[in-house]
Amino acid sequence: MFFQQIINGITLGSTYALTAIGYTMVFGILELVNFSHGAVYMFGAFICLMLMTALGIGFLPAFVISVLLTGIFGILIDKVALLPLRKKNAPKVTALISTIGISIFLQNLVMVVWGSETKNFPLAFNLGFIQFESFRISYLQIIILLTSVILMMGLTLLVKKTKIGKAMRATAQNMEAARLMGINVDHIVSFTFFLGAGLATVAGVMVGMYYQSVDPMMGFMAGLKAFAAAVLGGIGILPGAILGGLLIGVTETLAAGYIHSGYRDAIAFAILITVLLIKPTGLLGKEVQKKV
């Protein structure tokens, strides 16, 4: 049972990690917590569902289209709601409240269009599994894990090896200095929102497949856990988001398997609080001395 729960936890944790990456990238550049991220996670899953059921599009095309559409929506969030605030040098809390408003808007939009009840998410893959001595892993879990690993590795290479990745790191280090060096900071921020929203949609769709259902509130707790994962690993640090997501996922499934499923959320957040009391910057975070 232990190894089975670990496999389940890593599968779930990989979706938290993908969502947490969106939080950590935006925070790394803007020092802003984007609380609309969980709603985008849910919105992307519903768009994919609509494309498959209402328009009859196959899963893979619907999946790609939904990722692109929510990525564009992420750019709109930045351009319409956040860029005007940055230009006015508005306080960070104003932008944070704006993202909360966007989250509430998306949740209510989905309820109006699709209703508030849970929707069945169609199966796109064979639900067979590979049996080992003490555990088994389904083909769907393998697909989720492989997709997550490929995307995480691809994003890491993008940030570390490409020109736009270097521009993202420069903007995160010092936005004004990056602007003076000729980097179009506003485009970099929008690209970051595009990536974050796209990854959140990937996670939302995979969770919809995994549990075979989606609902308008699915992004609320998932968004909180992804944010907790980003903070646990060290917000603003890409490997920290991945580590935090995996730890939260494994903790959840172990708590559900060995204690009680009703405590899975509480225990995950209790571990977050404990770690932050010991190391406030997160597991991989470092103390930064600010010059006055």
C-alpha positions as CSV (number, residue, x, y, z in Angstrom):
1,M,0.0,0.0,0.0
2,F,2.9,2.4,0.8
3,F,4.4,2.2,-2.7
4,Q,0.9,2.6,-4.3
5,Q,0.3,5.7,-2.3
6,I,3.7,7.1,-3.3
7,I,2.9,6.5,-7.0
8,N,-0.5,8.2,-6.6
9,G,1.1,11.0,-4.7
10,I,3.8,11.7,-7.3
11,T,1.1,11.6,-10.0
12,L,-1.1,14.2,-8.2
13,G,2.0,16.2,-7.1
14,S,3.2,16.6,-10.7
15,T,0.0,18.4,-11.5
16,Y,0.5,20.7,-8.4
17,A,4.0,21.3,-9.6
18,L,2.9,22.4,-13.0
19,T,0.4,24.8,-11.5
20,A,2.9,26.0,-8.9
21,I,5.4,26.9,-11.7
22,G,2.9,29.5,-12.9
23,Y,2.7,31.1,-9.4
24,T,6.5,31.1,-9.0
25,M,7.3,32.5,-12.5
26,V,4.9,35.4,-12.0
27,F,6.1,36.1,-8.5
28,G,9.8,35.8,-9.6
29,I,9.3,38.7,-12.1
30,L,6.5,40.9,-10.6
31,E,6.7,39.9,-6.9
32,L,3.0,39.3,-7.2
33,V,0.8,36.4,-6.2
34,N,-1.6,35.7,-9.1
35,F,-4.6,34.4,-7.3
36,S,-6.5,34.0,-10.6
37,H,-4.2,31.1,-11.4
38,G,-6.4,28.4,-9.8
39,A,-9.4,29.7,-11.8
40,V,-7.5,29.5,-15.0
41,Y,-6.6,25.9,-14.2
42,M,-10.3,25.2,-13.9
43,F,-11.3,27.3,-16.9
44,G,-8.8,25.5,-19.2
45,A,-10.3,22.1,-18.2
46,F,-13.8,23.3,-19.1
47,I,-12.7,24.7,-22.4
48,C,-11.1,21.4,-23.3
49,L,-14.3,19.6,-22.2
50,M,-16.5,21.9,-24.3
51,L,-14.3,21.4,-27.4
52,M,-14.6,17.6,-27.0
53,T,-18.3,17.3,-26.1
54,A,-20.0,20.3,-27.8
55,L,-17.8,20.5,-30.9
56,G,-16.8,16.9,-31.2
57,I,-13.1,17.6,-31.5
58,G,-10.7,14.8,-30.5
59,F,-8.8,14.9,-27.3
60,L,-5.4,15.9,-28.5
61,P,-6.5,18.8,-30.7
62,A,-8.9,20.0,-28.0
63,F,-6.1,19.7,-25.4
64,V,-3.7,21.8,-27.6
65,I,-6.3,24.4,-28.5
66,S,-7.4,24.8,-24.8
67,V,-3.8,25.3,-23.7
68,L,-3.3,28.0,-26.4
69,L,-6.6,29.7,-25.7
70,T,-5.9,29.9,-21.9
71,G,-2.4,31.0,-22.7
72,I,-3.8,33.9,-24.7
73,F,-6.3,34.6,-21.8
74,G,-3.3,34.8,-19.5
75,I,-1.8,37.5,-21.7
76,L,-5.2,39.3,-21.5
77,I,-5.1,39.1,-17.7
78,D,-1.8,40.9,-17.8
79,K,-2.6,43.4,-20.5
80,V,-6.0,44.4,-19.3
81,A,-5.9,44.0,-15.5
82,L,-2.3,44.3,-14.4
83,L,-0.3,46.3,-17.0
84,P,-2.3,49.5,-16.4
85,L,-1.7,49.2,-12.7
86,R,2.1,48.8,-13.2
87,K,2.1,51.9,-15.4
88,K,0.5,53.8,-12.6
89,N,2.9,52.4,-10.0
90,A,-0.1,51.1,-8.1
91,P,0.5,49.2,-4.8
92,K,1.1,45.5,-5.2
93,V,-2.0,44.8,-3.1
94,T,-4.1,46.5,-5.7
95,A,-2.9,44.1,-8.4
96,L,-3.4,41.1,-6.0
97,I,-7.0,42.2,-5.4
98,S,-7.5,42.4,-9.2
99,T,-6.4,38.8,-9.6
100,I,-8.8,37.7,-6.9
101,G,-11.6,39.6,-8.8
102,I,-10.6,37.8,-12.1
103,S,-10.8,34.5,-10.2
104,I,-14.3,35.2,-9.0
105,F,-15.3,36.3,-12.5
106,L,-14.1,33.1,-14.1
107,Q,-15.8,30.9,-11.5
108,N,-19.1,32.7,-12.0
109,L,-18.7,32.7,-15.8
110,V,-18.2,28.9,-15.9
111,M,-21.3,28.5,-13.6
112,V,-23.4,30.6,-15.9
113,V,-22.3,28.9,-19.1
114,W,-21.9,25.3,-18.0
115,G,-23.9,25.2,-14.7
116,S,-22.6,24.6,-11.2
117,E,-22.8,20.8,-11.1
118,T,-20.0,18.4,-11.7
119,K,-19.4,17.4,-15.3
120,N,-18.1,14.0,-16.5
121,F,-14.8,14.3,-18.3
122,P,-14.6,11.8,-21.1
123,L,-11.8,9.2,-21.1
124,A,-9.2,9.8,-23.7
125,F,-6.9,6.8,-23.0
126,N,-7.1,3.1,-22.2
127,L,-7.4,2.6,-18.4
128,G,-5.2,-0.4,-18.4
129,F,-2.4,-0.7,-15.9
130,I,1.0,-2.4,-15.3
131,Q,1.0,-4.7,-12.2
132,F,4.1,-4.9,-10.0
133,E,4.5,-7.0,-6.9
134,S,3.4,-4.4,-4.4
135,F,1.8,-1.7,-6.5
136,R,0.4,-1.0,-9.9
137,I,0.6,2.0,-12.2
138,S,-2.1,2.9,-14.7
139,Y,-1.3,4.0,-18.3
140,L,-3.0,7.3,-17.5
141,Q,-0.7,7.8,-14.6
142,I,2.3,7.1,-16.8
143,I,1.0,9.6,-19.4
144,I,0.5,12.3,-16.7
145,L,3.9,11.7,-15.3
146,L,5.7,11.7,-18.7
147,T,3.8,14.9,-19.8
148,S,4.7,16.7,-16.5
149,V,8.4,15.6,-16.7
150,I,8.7,16.7,-20.4
151,L,7.1,20.1,-19.7
152,M,9.2,20.7,-16.6
153,M,12.4,19.8,-18.4
154,G,11.4,21.8,-21.4
155,L,10.6,24.9,-19.3
156,T,13.9,24.5,-17.4
157,L,15.8,24.5,-20.7
158,L,13.8,27.4,-22.0
159,V,14.6,29.5,-19.0
160,K,18.3,28.5,-18.8
161,K,19.4,28.1,-22.5
162,T,17.3,30.4,-24.7
163,K,17.4,34.1,-25.4
164,I,13.9,34.7,-24.1
165,G,14.8,32.7,-21.0
166,K,17.8,34.9,-20.3
167,A,15.5,37.9,-20.7
168,M,13.1,36.4,-18.2
169,R,15.9,35.9,-15.7
170,A,17.2,39.4,-16.3
171,T,13.7,40.8,-15.8
172,A,13.3,38.8,-12.6
173,Q,16.6,40.0,-11.2
174,N,16.1,43.7,-11.9
175,M,13.2,44.9,-14.1
176,E,14.4,48.5,-14.5
177,A,17.9,47.4,-15.4
178,A,16.5,44.9,-17.9
179,R,14.4,47.7,-19.5
180,L,17.5,49.9,-19.8
181,M,19.4,47.1,-21.5
182,G,16.7,47.0,-24.2
183,I,14.6,44.1,-23.0
184,N,10.9,44.6,-23.7
185,V,9.8,43.9,-20.1
186,D,6.1,44.1,-20.8
187,H,6.4,41.4,-23.5
188,I,8.4,39.2,-21.1
189,V,5.8,39.6,-18.4
190,S,3.0,38.7,-20.9
191,F,5.0,35.7,-22.1
192,T,5.3,34.6,-18.5
193,F,1.6,34.8,-18.0
194,F,1.1,32.8,-21.3
195,L,3.4,30.0,-20.0
196,G,1.8,30.0,-16.6
197,A,-1.8,29.8,-17.9
198,G,-0.9,27.1,-20.4
199,L,0.8,24.9,-17.7
200,A,-2.2,25.4,-15.4
201,T,-4.5,24.2,-18.2
202,V,-2.3,21.1,-18.8
203,A,-2.6,20.3,-15.1
204,G,-6.4,21.0,-15.0
205,V,-7.1,18.8,-18.0
206,M,-4.9,15.9,-16.6
207,V,-6.7,16.1,-13.3
208,G,-10.0,16.1,-15.1
209,M,-9.0,12.9,-16.9
210,Y,-7.6,11.4,-13.7
211,Y,-10.8,11.8,-11.7
212,Q,-13.0,11.7,-14.8
213,S,-14.8,14.9,-13.7
214,V,-14.5,18.7,-13.5
215,D,-16.5,21.3,-11.6
216,P,-16.4,25.1,-11.3
217,M,-14.8,25.0,-7.9
218,M,-12.0,22.5,-8.7
219,G,-9.5,25.3,-9.1
220,F,-10.0,26.8,-5.7
221,M,-8.3,24.1,-3.5
222,A,-6.0,23.1,-6.3
223,G,-4.9,26.7,-6.7
224,L,-4.3,27.0,-2.9
225,K,-2.3,23.8,-2.9
226,A,-0.2,24.9,-5.8
227,F,0.5,28.2,-4.1
228,A,1.4,26.3,-1.0
229,A,3.7,24.1,-3.1
230,A,5.4,27.2,-4.5
231,V,5.9,28.7,-1.1
232,L,7.0,25.4,0.4
233,G,9.8,25.0,-2.2
234,G,10.7,28.6,-2.2
235,I,8.5,30.9,-4.2
236,G,10.2,32.5,-7.2
237,I,12.5,29.4,-7.6
238,L,11.5,27.0,-10.4
239,P,13.0,23.8,-8.8
240,G,11.3,24.8,-5.5
241,A,7.9,24.8,-7.2
242,I,8.5,21.3,-8.6
243,L,9.8,19.9,-5.2
244,G,6.9,21.6,-3.3
245,G,4.3,20.2,-5.6
246,L,5.6,16.6,-5.3
247,L,5.9,16.9,-1.5
248,I,2.3,18.2,-1.2
249,G,1.0,15.4,-3.5
250,V,2.8,12.6,-1.7
251,T,1.8,14.0,1.7
252,E,-1.9,14.2,0.7
253,T,-2.1,10.6,-0.5
254,L,-0.2,9.2,2.4
255,A,-2.5,11.1,4.8
256,A,-5.5,9.7,2.9
257,G,-4.2,6.2,3.0
258,Y,-2.9,5.9,6.5
259,I,-4.9,8.5,8.5
260,H,-8.2,9.6,7.0
261,S,-9.1,11.2,3.7
262,G,-10.8,14.0,5.5
263,Y,-7.4,15.2,6.9
264,R,-5.5,15.2,3.6
265,D,-5.8,18.9,3.0
266,A,-5.2,19.9,6.6
267,I,-2.1,17.8,6.9
268,A,-0.6,19.2,3.7
269,F,-1.0,22.8,4.9
270,A,0.2,21.8,8.4
271,I,3.5,20.6,6.9
272,L,3.7,23.9,4.9
273,I,3.3,25.9,8.1
274,T,5.8,23.8,10.0
275,V,8.5,24.1,7.3
276,L,7.9,27.9,7.0
277,L,8.3,28.3,10.8
278,I,11.7,26.5,10.6
279,K,12.8,28.0,7.2
280,P,10.6,31.0,6.2
281,T,12.1,31.2,2.7
282,G,11.0,27.7,1.8
283,L,13.1,24.5,1.3
284,L,15.2,25.9,-1.5
285,G,14.9,29.6,-0.8
286,K,17.8,31.8,0.3
287,E,17.9,34.8,2.5
288,V,18.3,38.0,0.5
289,Q,19.9,41.0,2.1
290,K,18.2,44.2,0.9
291,K,20.4,47.3,0.6
292,V,19.0,50.5,2.0
